Amino acid sequence: MPPRTLICGSLAIDTITVFPDRFARHILPEQTHVLSVSFQITEMRREWGGCAGNIAYNLKGLGGDPVVMATVGDDGGAYIERLSSFGIATDAVRTVAGTFTAQAYIITDLDDNQITAFHPGAMNQAHMNHISDVDRIALGIVAPDGRDGMAAHVREFAAARIPFMFDPGQGLPLFSGAELIEMIDCADYVAVNDYEARMLAERTGLSEKEIAARVDAMIVTLGADGSRIHAGGTVFEIPTLSPAKLVDPTGCGDAYRAGLLYGIGHGWDWDRTGRLASLLGSLKIASRGGQNHIVDRDALAATYHQHYGHHLW
């Protein structure tokens, strides 16, 4: 049986738009103090999103056993039903009356840069959920969520001695350097992208190497340049796989983290774990939205063997 993995994070409804140009051509650096821009978009769609939903979707496709811990508003019933239809446990999803489910409004340009406006809604009540509310959890992740919820869940995982990954993501600016150090010290693993790694270092006053020394592993994703995993005094350089096509980066980091959780939960080495995570990110970027790609174990294994010459499962 796969380990029961608690996914603490947001459930959100994403409105994703495409700007058929490059932001850099329309934002003048010397005029940012009087910034007033309008982007005429050519595509718009609404997608199921949020870090918890995206991670759980990918982990379930891999054959994992995710449990989503999140908050939704009065409009969240359809999302709960969707997760349940995939066999994802939703008993730790709380509906907060009188609120909206978190909403993200994303503009993506031709260089895959993104500008996002986010309304947290029910997500601000994430601290109403508690790790102790869920039985038989063997592994977890604290992904971007309400500030108080993230802080509480980090402490609760640590107190319960359940190994977990700290993924501050977009929530990183919510915390002081001292708070971030405390959360890192509670965690077993830290996962960030390269920009977040620099911000984390700046806020805490710790280098990437010093942060890595405080946890079992620190994972830094580098976009098209792959990723690196600091573990046990070794740095594993994980290559990226060329995707079938470049369509939408939304949710790629969440897909990657699902691969990490699967590998950790099954006791894999870091090279194999990172390559699975990279493969999932490559798969996701070829589809629109965070949950529209198909995670097929046989197809993943075939691609993995083709590129690396080793069996995945």
N, C-alpha and C positions, 0 to 999 in steps of 0.2 A: 504493500500500500504506500502511495506517495505521502510525504509528510504534510500534515495540515498546516497551511501557511496563511497567517493573518496579514491582510493587505490593508494597512491604515493609510487613508488618503482621501482625496476628493472624488466625488462623482459630479460630473458637470455636463452641461449641454453646450457644445461648441458651435458657434456660427463662424464658418471659415470662408474667407473671401480671397480672391486672387487679383492682385494689381499687375497688369501686363506691362510692367516697366520696372525700373530699379529705384528704390527709395533715395539712393545717393544722388540721383539726378534732380531731385525735387526738394531736398533738405539742404539748405545752405548753412554750413557750420558757423559762419560769422553772424548769422541771423537767428540763431536758436533762442535768443532771449526774447524774440517777438515772433515765435513760431506760430504759423497759421497755415496748415496744409490741408488739402482735400484730395483724396485718392479716388478716382473713378474706377470702380471694380467691374470686371467682366464676368466673374463667376461667384456664386454664393450658394452655400448649402449648410444644412444643420446636421451635426454628427453627435453621437454619444461619445463622451470624453471624460476627462478627469483622470488623474494618475491611478487611482485605485481601480477604476473600471478598466482602463487600458492594460494595466499590469495583470489583473485577474483574467482578462480575456485571453491574453497570450499564454499565461501559465496554465490555464485550463486546456488550451489547445495542445500544449506540450504533454499533457497527461498528468499535470499537477493537481493539487487539491486546495485551491485558494478559497479563503473566506474573506469577504469584503466587510471592512468596518468603516462606515462613512455616514454622513447625514445628508438627507435630501429634503426638499420643500414639499408643499402640497401638490406640486406638479411632477413629483418623482415616481409616481406609481408605475408608469410605463417603463422606466429604467430598471426598477426592481424586477419587473416581469421579464424584461429582456435578459438580465443576468441569470435569473432562475431558469430560463429556457435553455441556457447553455450548461446547466448543472452546477452553477457557481453558487455557493452558500451565501445567502443574503440575510440571515437571521441577526447579523450585527449591523444592519443598515437601519438607521433611525430616521423617521419622518418628523420634522420639526414644524409644527402647525404655524400658519401665518407667515411662512417664508417661501421664497423661491429656491429651487435647486440652483447651485452655482452655475453661472453663465459666463462663457468666454467668447469674446469677439476678436477674431484673429484675421489680420491682413498679411498675406504672404506675397513677396515680390519675386521677380524672375531669378534672383540669386538665392532664393530660399531664406532670405531674411524675414523676420516676423515682427509685427507690432501687435500687441495684445492688450485689450481692455478686459478686466475681469471683475465680475460682481460676485462676491463670495456667498451671499445669501445664507442658506442653512449651514454652510461649511463653517461659519463662525461659531457654531454650537458643537463642533466636533468633540470638545472636552466632555460632553455629556456621555460619550461612549467610553467604556473601560475595558482594558485587556482581560481583566478577570471575568468579564461577561461571557467569554467564549471558552469552551472546554477543548482540551487535547491539542493545543497549539504547540507545534514543534519549532517553528521558524516564523519570522515576521519581518515587516518593513514599515518604517515610518516615512511616508512620502509626503509631498506638499499638501497641506490641509490648513485648517484654522490654527492660528498661532498657539492658543492655549491647548488645543487638542494635540498638536505635535509635541509640545513640551511634556504634557501629561503622559502621552503614550510612550515616549522615550523612557521616562522614569519608571513607568509601570512594567515595561518589558524587562528593564534591568532588575527591578525588584523581584520579578517572577523568574529571573534567570533563564529567560527564553532568548536564544540568540536572534539578533535582528540587524537589519541594515538601516542606516540613517541616510536618507536621500533628501537633503534640504531643498534642492531645486529652486523654484520660484519663491519659496518661503524663506530663503536664506536672509534677505534683507530685513526680515522681521526680528532678528535676534542680534544681541550684542556679541562681541567677541567672547566675553566670559561665558555667556549662555551657550554659545556654539561649542566652546571647549568642553563644557560640562556634558553636552549632548554627545559629542564625539567620544568622550571617555565612558559613557554608558553603552555605546554601540559596539558591536563586533565587526561591522563592516560599514564603510562610508562610500557612497557612490555619487559622483558629480560629473558635470561636463567640464571642459577645459576652462571656460569663462568662470564657472562657479568655483573651480579649484583655485583660481587666482583671487577671487573675491573672498573665499574662505581663508586663504593664507593672509590676505590683507586685514581681515577683520580680527583674526585670532592672533596675528603676529607669529604664526608658526609656518614653517616651510611645508611644502607638500610631503617631503621626506619625514619631517617631524610629525605631521598629522598621521601619516601611514604607520609610524612606529607606535602610535597609541591604540591601534586597532589590529585585528587579524588581517584585514586587507582593505586597501583603499583603491577604488576603481575610478579612473578618469577617462571619459570618452572624448574622442578628438574628431568627431564628425567623419569626413571622408578619409582622414588619416588613421583611422582605427581607434585603438584604445590602449591604455597601459594599466596594469594591475600590480600594485605594490603588495607583496605578501612575503612574510618571513625573511625580509632583507633582500629579496629578489624582485626585480621589475620584469614582468612578463609583457612583452610587446605583442599586442593582438592585432593582426591585420584585418582590414575591412574587405568584404566581398563586394565586387561590383554588382549593383542591383540590375534587375532586368530593365528598369527605367526609373528615372527620377520624377516622382509625381508630387509627393507631399511629405515633408519631414515631421508633421504633427504626430506625436506618439512614438517616434522612433526610440527615444530614450526609455520610454516605458516598456517597449518590447524588449530592449536590451536588458533591462532590469529583471524582467521575467525569466530570461535565460540565465542570469546570474543566480536567481533564487532556485531555479530548477537544479542547476549544477551543485550549488551549496547543499541543497536538501538531499541530494543523492550522493554526496561525498566525493564529487569529481575533483580532479586536479584543476588548477587555475587556467592552464592553457586550454584544456577542453571546454571548461565552463565559459571562458571569454570568447572562444570561437563560436560556440552555440549562440551566445548573446549577440555577437556581431552578425551572425547569420540571420537572426530574427530581425535586427534593425534593418538589414539589407532587404529582407522580405517586406517589411512594413512600408518602407519609403516608396515602393512601387505601387502603392494603393492610396487612395484618398481616405482621410479620416484616420482615427486611431484604432478602429475595430472592424474594418471592412475586408482586410486581408484574411486569407484562409491559412490557418496554422495546421499543416498536415504532417504528421510525424514521419510517414514514409518518404514524402517529398523532401523534407528537411534532411533526413538521413542520406538520401541519394545525393543531394547537393553537397553535403558535408564530405561524403566519401569522394566525390568527384574533385573537390578542391584540395582536400587535405590528405586523402589516401588512407583514412582511418574510418572505422565504423563509429557511428555516433551513439547508438543505443547498445 
